[in-house]
Amino acid sequence: MRQAHPVEREVGIEYYVTDSDGTGGRLRVEPEDFRVRELEQFASEPIDASAEKYPHLLVRATLRRWDTNDFARELSNRLGISRERVSWAGTKDKHAVTTQLFSIEGITFEALPEISGVEFEPVGRTGRAILFGDLAGNAFEIRVRDADNPERATEITADLRAFGGGDRVTVPNFFGQQRFGSKRPVSHEIGLAMVREQWDQAVMTYVGNASEREPEETQQARRFVEETREWGEALDRMPEYLGYERSIIHELDRRTDGGARTAEEADFRAALAELPDNLTQLFVNAAQSYLFNQMLSKRLDRGLPFDEPVEGDVVCFADSDAPSGLELPDQDRTQRVTESRLRSVRRHCERGRAFVTAPLVGTETEFAEGEPGEIEREVLADAELEPGDFEIPDEYTSTGTRRAVLVRTTLDVETDPLELSFSLPRGSYATVMLREYLKTDPANL
């Protein structure tokens, strides 16, 4: 193992599991350098099925330079329908070529508009909208540009196979940097403050807390907010493109009568509520992800295996409906590993039928036993948290779940030019694989 990049350590990722130096290089120079195709797990009726009985059109869309949310907004605008009638299974990045499923309520395929950078393929009709998570995983085809040492990919691949003890490459199932922000990784800090009901800290972490990776104008505005809390002038200084920060500051200025009184916790909480619900929920999710990453790093610290359980671990079992060749954990089917079950569960893990897990902590989290349980409790104690703290006011409460600690896949590598092809289960990040190869600043991933 070797120490991770400093920015990664801020989000709980302490190590690379491979010792080799990286290949270097750049990703997403062109959208075609990063191709993503959903591995589908959603049934539909034929395209000519009754629109009355099956009101949702299911299409496969290939998008070039389109963020999923932006595309859904553009599509609904072109069709003249509510954005709520467009649904999808997984959010994809703008700097890529992505192929994914969408459902559109009350529309025929012939009614779909021509949109630059978009190709539609009819799939069928369904009785309900496709929902987030209605996919098995994603297949990636990635080209790395300007790699300094592409030949190192061969050694790194061998190390990743050794880490998992088999013929597939295996990496810890960290949450990738984009979960927290590549330039300003603070979403987990905001979430931790929310869980502690420290609304002042949550707001100031969001609107203040300047990063040297941001434009100088933005850094200056954030520092002014932190140093003065003069909301009216801060609003004038905050750049227009930081719309969410501006909405929070505007609400604080309004609630304090233009600075006539000092903002209180209730004011900060109300100001944070100016953000979209999905964004504030993301902060709580990021806090859970940060704690999970720390648990994985501590497991590496202690030398515990990732590909097989030790006594006290909690495992989940594989989804039997997953596409062929994809190891897809089903976190709803779990079992605690006792001494009497250890040998049989290890066999299941060897065959890809079971996976060691760690918790995404919530109100209903039950810790593992033995050394894995010690790690889980230690991480929460260091954060001065308990599972019950995730009983947050309003809709931000999380009951928690468990997540596999490793991701294992078949990976094909070409070194001239450097290209990698692999598939991952839903919820796993391509960047946690790519970081082991490039060993570069996370902003380049």
N, C-alpha and C positions, 0 to 999 in steps of 0.2 A: 504494500500500500504506500501511497504518497499523499502529502497534504494537498487539499483542494485549493482552488483559487480563492483569494480572500473574499470576493463577493459571494461565492457559494457558501463559505463558512458563515456568513451573516444569516443564511436561511437554513442552517442546520446540516448542511452537507460538508462533512469534515474531510472526506478522503476520495481519492481515486483508488479503485481496487487493483488497477494495473500499475506496474512499476516503470514501464517503458516511457520514454519521452514521447510527446505527441507528434502527430503529423503536421500540425498547424493547418492553416487554410481558412477559407471563408465559405459560408453558406449563403444561399438565397441571393446570389449576385443577380441571377435571372429567375423568374418564377419557375421555369422548367427545371431548375436545379433541385427543386424540392417538390416532389410529387407525392400526393397522399390519396389513397383510395380506401373508402370504407369497406370493411368486411361486414357484409349485411346480415342482419338477424331480425328481419321484420317481414311477416307474411302479407300478401296482398291477393286480391281477386284480379281476374283479367281486366284489361283496360276498357273492355266494352261491357263490364258489369253495370248493373243498375246504379245510376247516380243518386237515386232517391234512397236506396238501401245502403249504398257505399258512397257517401258524399265527399270523401277526400281523394283527390287525385294524387297518386304517388309518382314522383319523377326522380330520375337520377340526373343530377346537374354537375357538369364539369366547369369549374370556375377558375379563371386566371386573373390574378390581382384583385380578388374580392374577399374581404372579410365577411364571414357568414352573416353577422347581424346587418351589415351594410347592404348585402345582397338581398336579404329578406325584406328590408325596408324599401329598396328600389323596386323589387318585384311587386310588392303590395301596392306601391304608388302607381306603377304602370297598369296594374289590373284594376285600380280604383277600389280596393277592398281594404278592410282593416288588417293591420300588421298581425293581429292575433290569429288570423286565418292561415298563416304560413308557419310551418313547424319543421323541425329537423332533429336529428339524433345526436349530432356532435358538432361543436364549434371548431372551425378551422382558421388558420392564419391567412392573412392577406398576401404575404410574400411567398406564394406557392401556386401550384396547379393542383386543385383538389377535386375529387369526385365523391359526391355524397348524396344521400337521399333527402328529399323534401316532400312534405305533403301540403297541398293547398286545398282548402275547403271550398266546395261549390264552384269549381272551375273545370273546364274541359282542357284537354291537351292542346287542342287547336287554338284556344284563347291565349296561350302563353305568348308573351311579347318577345321580340328580338332584343337582346341586351348584349352590348359589347363585352367580349370576354367570357360569354356564357354559352354552353351547349346543353340542350335538354334531350333526355331520352325517356320515353314513356315506360313506366314499370307496371302500373295497375291502379286499382281503386281499393280503398279501405274503409272500414266502418268507423275508425277513429283516427285522430291525428297521430302522426309519429311523435314520440316523446324523446326528450334528452336521455341518452343511454340506450336507446333502441338500436344498438349496433354491437357487434361482437368485438371489433377492434379496428385497426387501421394497418394498411400495407404501405410501406415507404420505399421510394426510389430516390436516392439522394446523391448529388454530385458535389464534391468538395473542390472548390477552386483555389488555385495558388497554394497548394499544399507544399510545405518546405521539405518534408521527408515522407512521401506517401508510402514508401516501402516499410515504414514502421507499423503500418496497419496489420501486416501479417503477424508480427510478434504480439501486438495488442489483442488480436483475435484469439491467438493461442492462450494468452493469459486469461481472457474472459471465459473460454471453455474450461480452463482449469479451475476457475473460481466456482463454477457450478458443478464441477465433477462429472461432466459428461461431454457429449459431442455437440451440444448447443452452446451458444454464447449466453452468458448470464451476467446481469448487473443488479445491484440493489435498486429496488423500485422507488427511488427518491421521487419527490415532486420536483419538477424542473423549475428553473429560474423564472420562467415566464409566469408561474403561479404567483410570484411575489413582486415582480417588476425587475427587469434586467438593469435599467438605468438607476432606479431608486427603489430598492427592495424594502418596502415598508408596509405592505398590505398585511403581513402577519403581525407586525407591531400594533397596527390599528386594531386588528381583531383581538389581540391579547388584551388591549386596553378596554375594548368593549366587553369582553368576558368578565373583566374585573370591575365593570361598570365605572370606569375612569373616563368619563365622556370628554372632559377637558383635554386629557392626554390623547385620546383618540383623534379629536379634531385637530389639535396642534401638530400631531404627527403627520396628518394628511395635508394640511395647508402650509405648515412650516417644514422643518427638517430638510433643508436644502441639500442637494447632492451635487458634487463637482462634475457629474456627468451631464447635468442639465445646462441649458443656455445661461449665460451670465445674468440676463434680465430676470429669468425665473429665480435664480439663486438669490438675487438681491431682494426680490419681492417676498420670498419665503423668510429670509432673515429679518426683514422689516416686521412682518407679522409676529415672529417669535419675540423680537426685542421690544416691541411697542404695544401690541394688541390694540392699536388705533384702527378700528375696523373700517371706518370711512376712507381714510387715506390708503389703507392696505388694499381696498377695493380698486382704487384708482391705479395703484401700482401693479396689481396682479394682471398678467397678460390675458388678453381676450380668449386665447385658445385654451386656457385653463378654466373652462366653464364650470366644472364641479367645485373647484376651490372658490371661485367667485360666488357661487350660489350659497355656499356655507358662510362666507364672510359677509355677504349681503344680509343674511338672516341674523347673524350676530349683531351687525350694525343696527338693524331694525329693532331687535329685541332689547338692546341696551340704549335705545333712544339716541343713536348717534354718538355713543360713548359717554352719555350722561351718568350711567351707572356701570359697575363692574359685572361682567358676564359671570353667571353662576352655572353650576353643573346642569341644571334643567335647561339653560339656554344652549349649552354645548350639545346636549342630547337632541334638542329640537333642531339645531342647525345641522347635525349629522343626518337627521331624518329627511333633509332636503335632497339627499342623494337617492338615486333609484334603488329600490329594494334589492335587486339582483347584485348591485355593487356592494351594498353593506353586508349582504349574505356572503359575498365572496371574501370579505375581510375575515369573517368568522371561519370560513373554510380554510383560508390561508393560515390562520392561527393553528388549526388542527393539523394542517400539512407540515408546518414548521415543527411542531412537537413530534410528528411521525418521523420526519427527517432526522431529528435528534436521536430518536430511539434506534433508528438504523445505524447511525454513526456510532452510538454507544455499543451496539451489538458487534460492529466491526472492531471497536476498541477492545472488547473482551474476547475476541476471537471465536465468537459463537458462529456456527454454520448458518447459512442462508438457505441452502438447498435441502436441508433436512432438519427435523425438529430435535430439540433436547427436551428432557422431562420438564413439564410445566408449561410448554408452549401451547398456543391455541392454533389449530390449523383450520383451513377451510378446504372444501372439495371442489373439483373441477366441474364446470358446466358441461353436462353431457350433450347439449345441443350446439356447442361451439363448432365453427367450421373446421374441417379437417386440417390438422397441422398447427392449430392455434391452441395454446394452453390458456384457458380462460377461467380464472378463479370465480367461484360463486360465494361471495362473502356472507350470504345468508345461511349457509350450511357449514357450521363450525363444530369443532370437537376439541376438548382439552386433552392434552397428551399426558397420560399417566405412565408410570413405570411399566405396567402390564401391557399397555398399548403401543409403547415406543417402537418396538421392532416392526409391527405391522404398518404403523403410520409411516415409518421411514420408507418402507417398500412402496407405499402409495405415492410418496413424494418423488422417489426415484423414477417412477413411471409417469409422472406428470398428472397424477390423479388427485393430489393434495398439495397444499402450499402452506408454509409457515406464515403467520400473520402478526401484525402489530396493530394497535388500535388507532383509529381516528377518534380522538376522545370526545365523548358527549355525555349527557346525563345518565345514560344507561350502560356506560362502559363497565365491564367486569375485567379486571386485570388478569394477566397470566399468572402462573405460579412459578416458583423456583427462580433461577437467575433471569429469565425473560421478564418475569413479573417485577423483579427488583429494578430492572432497567426502566420499565414503564412508570413505576412509582417514583423513581429518582428523577426522571425528566419532568414529571408534573410537580414534584416538590421543588425543584430548581426554579420552575416558573411560578411558584407560589400559587398553584391552582389545584382544584379537586374536580372530579367529574360533575358534581352538582353545580359548579360555577357556570356551566354551559346552559343553565336555565336562565336565559337572558330575556329581558322584557320584549314584548312584541313578537315579531315573527322570526327572530334570529336564533331562537333556541334550537339546539341540535342534540339528538339522542345518541349520535355517534354510530360507528360501524367498525369493521376490521378490514384490513387491506393486506394483500400479499407483500412480503418483504423483498421478494426478488421477482424479476421478470426474465424469462428464458425464451429464446427464439432461435430459429435457423437464420444465419446471416451469410449473404454472399458478398464478397469484397473483390473489387478490381482496383489495381493500383495505378494504372496508366490509361486514362486519368483516374483519380481516386473516386470510386463510386461504391455505395453501400446499399443493399436491398434487404429489408427485413420486415416482419410483421409484429405488432404488439397488441395485447388485449386493451380494451377500452379503459381509459383512465390512466394509462401509462404514457410516459413522455419520450418521444424520439430523442430529445436532447440529453436524456440520462444515458443513452447509448452513445450518442455522438460526442459528448464531453470526454468520454474515456479515450476516444480516438484523437480529437483535435487538441485537447488540453490547453484551451485558450480562454480568453476573457469571455464570460457568459454572454456579454452583449453581442459577440460574434456568432452565437448559436441561434 
